[in-house]
Amino acid sequence: MKKLNLWKIKLLLFISVIQPSVHAFGQLTHQVGNTTLTEYDVVTGINLPWELVWGQDDFIWCTLRSGKVLHIDPYTGAYTELLSKTVPYGGATEPGMLGLALHPDFPDTSKVYIVYNYNEGQNVKERISSFTYNGSALVDEVVLIDAIAGNGIHNGSRIVISPDRKIFMTTGDTGDGGVSSQNLSSLNGKVLRMNLDGSFPADNPWPNSYVFSYGHRNGQGLCWGPNGALIESEHGQNNSDELNAILPGKNYGWPQVEGACNTTTEMAYCAANPIQEPLLEWSPCRAVCGLEYYTHPAIPEWQNCILMAVLGGLNSQYERLSVIHFTASGEVASCVDSVDTYFQSFNQRIRDICVNPHTGSVYLAFNGVNYPGYGPNIIKEFRNENYINSIPTKSIAPIIELFPNPAHDEFQMKVSPALIGSHFEVFDFKGQKIEEGNITQVANHFYTSQWSSGKYFVRVLNANQAVSKTFIVE
């Protein structure tokens, strides 16, 4: 109750600065059954958002694969950079800053857990560390597990924390063909389980081992689902992307088994080796990714569904949000009912998802149109305005307003008075800076007749915060 009141106070304080404006500038809408979702850009112009986590402080915590952690106000789009690490990110490979989770008692216990890759000589490695949030930065790193093998591909890695305060972490097979996945002495190709201090839980399947399950190829999504089940999404090789219920000590088959045991060779192997088969599989591969269990009344059509981000595979033809419906069955292995898909029209790789627990809004991280993802990128919000208007608060206009959008010969940028004196930059979506200067007034005019047609974004820098907004020139 205390947190909800603080959240309402925050909204009302912001409303006192910026007047609400719903659908004022032609916001796009999307239909989900009888529910209308309005689309907003929250942050734009960032480089490969990888993890989205709704924090107990009502901010979005976001990792960028390029090596940064952002702290984003979802109501204004303003963000600060909390951490910057040198990671083996070259744009055309998969390692970097990856999974993130907050301590269950955050912010009273201000620990943040992060997985990232680093270089050790010529080799890529992976570690999970805890950091302390001091209100403006992540400091005091403590390494929990170090020197996990990494590579240019197949590094995992999502992390979640269980109700009994254990960290679960996915690791990839680093492209070794699954040799490490079946080796219980290796931490690769696994789901790992550890205490919050990085020690071995006494009740893990194997003594003095982090291994919780094995036979995995490259787990890219992890969440708590129906009936408290741990649900994982996993990349197949060319076929059989998987949705798995993760159980202790189970073998998920890779590389001998892809998906279900349904070929002659696989059935023979499964007869001799107990294999945990997936809840669902997709062929050819869709490149399934981040997961979120949706239980909010704001979108009734998605109640008690797993939302799954889909990158679209190497052929960029399956990008979407998949919504996985479940029956009322108590047995997770038999409760998948159907799968719906949304947002294919964006033709953008969707990397991850988080949900606002107050409004039910869904936030998606987009990673561009091609593998393995290229910036500049966008985080979007999809909001049920009717639901928000029915609770004791109001929808909020962004801290920057651009109109007309699309623009032709000119457009106007209106900002809150607090941003006067800030520096602005305008970029195209190739990352080229088009214009920059200082903001001297609330209403600012831009003349675009000499600009090429296409998509642009403006970023306003105010002290250690940034606010961004996308627009189109026709």
Helices and strands as residue ranges (DSSP letters): H 2-15, E 29-32, E 35-46, E 49-54, E 60-64, E 68-72, E 79-84, E 97-102, E 111-120, E 123-133, E 138-149, E 159-161, E 166-170, G 180-182, E 190-195, E 211-214, E 219-224, G 226-228, E 230-234, E 241-245, H 264-272, E 280-282, E 288-294, G 300-302, E 305-310, E 320-326, G 332-334, E 336-342, G 344-346, E 350-355, E 362-366, E 377-383, H 385-390, E 400-403, E 410-415, G 417-419, E 423-428, E 433-438, E 443-447, E 454-462, E 465-473
